[in-house]
Amino acid sequence: MQANGKIVPQPWMSAPDTARVLAALAKGSVVARFVGGSVRNALLGVAIDDIDLAVACTPDDTLRVLIAAGIRAIPTGLEHGTVTAVSGGKHFEITSLRRDAETFGRKARVEFTDDWLEDARRRDFTVNAMFADADGTLYDSFGGRADLAAGRIRFVGVPAERIKEDVLRILRFFRFHAWYGKALHGESLDA
């Protein structure tokens, strides 16, 4: 995945609690990037509620690396790749890169990968499929930054297929539009 932009580094990106988690992952040779709402809100200059990280390793490796660094690690959802790290009382949701091997209308059987683009492809909306390094280097393979600036909520890939994979995405589409959208139109609304 190619870097294709930069965001202004935010205070939370280098805060001591964040730095401790990132340092532990780096020491364990785990590549970690911010993902989802924290990246989206950083681009908008809006405060964040939580910090999500994506990692190019298995959830078992994430647990092992965090525990070795003395960071409390909670196996939040190992079958879906999620571990919660607790640093200084702050929770960090850390999810392994994954692909949907099979979908069931709301649930999926996932397989873990080290392919950042493949993980971005399985995310719901372009505005949620962006990653950022701690220095603000941005990875935006599907035009999420432009969609965010235009107030456009757009599915990654073919909207009807993305909804079929997970019907909850219909509600998420309208919720995200209410928060970030400017006008309802296009292929995503049609689906």
Secondary structure as GFF3:
##gff-version 3
##sequence-region A 1 191
A	DSSP	beta_strand	5	6	.	.	.	ID=ss1
A	DSSP	alpha_helix	11	14	.	.	.	ID=ss2
A	DSSP	alpha_helix	16	27	.	.	.	ID=ss3
A	DSSP	beta_strand	32	35	.	.	.	ID=ss4
A	DSSP	alpha_helix	37	44	.	.	.	ID=ss5
A	DSSP	beta_strand	51	55	.	.	.	ID=ss6
A	DSSP	alpha_helix	59	68	.	.	.	ID=ss7
A	DSSP	beta_strand	72	77	.	.	.	ID=ss8
A	DSSP	three_ten_helix	78	80	.	.	.	ID=ss9
A	DSSP	beta_strand	82	87	.	.	.	ID=ss10
A	DSSP	beta_strand	90	96	.	.	.	ID=ss11
A	DSSP	beta_strand	98	103	.	.	.	ID=ss12
A	DSSP	beta_strand	108	112	.	.	.	ID=ss13
A	DSSP	alpha_helix	116	121	.	.	.	ID=ss14
A	DSSP	three_ten_helix	126	128	.	.	.	ID=ss15
A	DSSP	beta_strand	131	132	.	.	.	ID=ss16
A	DSSP	beta_strand	137	139	.	.	.	ID=ss17
A	DSSP	alpha_helix	144	150	.	.	.	ID=ss18
A	DSSP	alpha_helix	159	165	.	.	.	ID=ss19
A	DSSP	alpha_helix	169	180	.	.	.	ID=ss20
A	DSSP	alpha_helix	186	190	.	.	.	ID=ss21
###
